[in-house]
Amino acid sequence: MNQEMGRWATFALLAVCALLEAGGDALMRKGMHAGSMATRAGLYVLAGVVLFAYGWLVNRPPWSFGSLLGVYVVLFFVVAQGLGYFVFGDRITTPILVGGALIVSGGLVMTVWR
């Protein structure tokens, strides 16, 4: 984790970034299935703004993002699955749970193995 920002601040910022990235993707998905052209366009614009905010925020801190990638991938997976379940009604199946366990395991290896 980044020593300048502090462990918890870095984790919180990565969690916000994961929420912005997965949220922007979710807004785009909602836009693709919206009924009216105006709603569709509004959701596309909002998705663009949210994804821009993600890109700006994840690149703003003075960190080595590659060293934080394991934590970020885990956070993104958890947030994306949560949005899929609560917003889109996606089922969390056994393959997703097994794959998620591998993602979390890999994130732990990348984070703690020095």
C-alpha positions in Angstrom: 0.0 0.0 0.0 1.0 3.6 -0.5 3.0 4.9 2.5 2.5 8.6 1.8 -1.3 8.4 2.0 -1.6 5.8 4.7 -3.0 2.3 4.3 -6.7 3.1 5.1 -6.8 6.2 3.0 -5.4 4.3 0.0 -7.9 1.5 0.5 -10.8 3.9 0.8 -9.7 5.8 -2.3 -9.4 2.5 -4.3 -12.9 1.5 -3.1 -14.3 4.8 -4.3 -12.5 4.3 -7.7 -13.9 0.8 -8.0 -17.4 2.1 -7.2 -17.0 4.8 -9.9 -15.7 2.4 -12.5 -18.3 -0.2 -11.9 -21.0 2.4 -11.4 -20.1 4.1 -14.7 -20.3 0.7 -16.5 -23.7 0.1 -14.8 -25.0 3.5 -16.0 -23.9 2.6 -19.5 -25.7 -0.7 -19.3 -28.8 1.0 -18.1 -28.6 3.5 -21.0 -28.3 0.7 -23.5 -31.7 -0.7 -22.3 -33.5 2.6 -21.6 -36.8 3.2 -23.4 -36.6 6.7 -24.7 -33.7 8.3 -26.6 -33.6 11.2 -24.1 -33.2 8.8 -21.1 -30.6 6.8 -23.1 -28.6 9.9 -24.0 -28.8 11.2 -20.4 -27.5 7.9 -19.0 -24.7 7.8 -21.5 -23.6 11.3 -20.6 -23.8 10.5 -16.9 -21.8 7.3 -17.5 -19.1 9.3 -19.3 -18.9 11.8 -16.4 -18.6 9.0 -13.8 -16.0 7.1 -15.8 -14.0 10.4 -16.3 -14.1 10.9 -12.5 -12.8 7.4 -12.0 -10.0 7.9 -14.5 -9.0 11.2 -12.9 -9.2 10.0 -9.3 -7.3 6.7 -9.9 -4.5 8.5 -11.6 -4.3 11.6 -9.3 -2.4 10.2 -6.2 1.3 9.7 -6.4 1.2 6.0 -6.1 2.5 3.0 -8.0 -0.8 1.7 -9.3 0.8 -1.6 -10.4 1.7 -2.4 -6.8 -2.0 -1.8 -5.8 -3.5 -3.7 -8.6 -4.3 -6.8 -6.6 -6.3 -4.9 -4.0 -8.1 -2.9 -6.8 -9.1 -6.0 -8.8 -10.6 -7.5 -5.6 -12.5 -4.3 -4.8 -13.7 -4.0 -8.4 -14.9 -7.6 -8.5 -16.8 -7.2 -5.2 -18.4 -3.9 -6.2 -19.3 -5.1 -9.7 -20.9 -8.3 -8.3 -22.8 -6.2 -5.8 -24.2 -3.9 -8.4 -25.0 -6.8 -10.7 -27.0 -8.4 -7.9 -28.7 -5.4 -6.3 -29.2 -3.2 -9.4 -29.7 -5.7 -12.3 -30.9 -8.8 -10.4 -28.0 -10.9 -11.6 -27.6 -14.2 -9.8 -24.3 -15.0 -8.1 -23.6 -18.5 -9.2 -21.1 -21.2 -8.1 -18.7 -20.4 -10.9 -18.8 -16.7 -9.9 -18.1 -17.6 -6.3 -15.2 -20.0 -7.2 -13.8 -17.4 -9.6 -14.2 -14.7 -7.0 -12.3 -16.8 -4.4 -9.5 -17.1 -6.9 -9.6 -13.3 -7.6 -9.5 -12.6 -3.8 -6.7 -15.2 -3.3 -4.7 -13.6 -6.1 -5.2 -10.1 -4.7 -3.9 -11.3 -1.3 -0.9 -12.9 -2.9 -0.1 -9.7 -4.9 -0.6 -7.5 -1.8 1.2 -9.4 1.0 3.9 -11.3 -0.8 7.0 -9.1 -0.8 
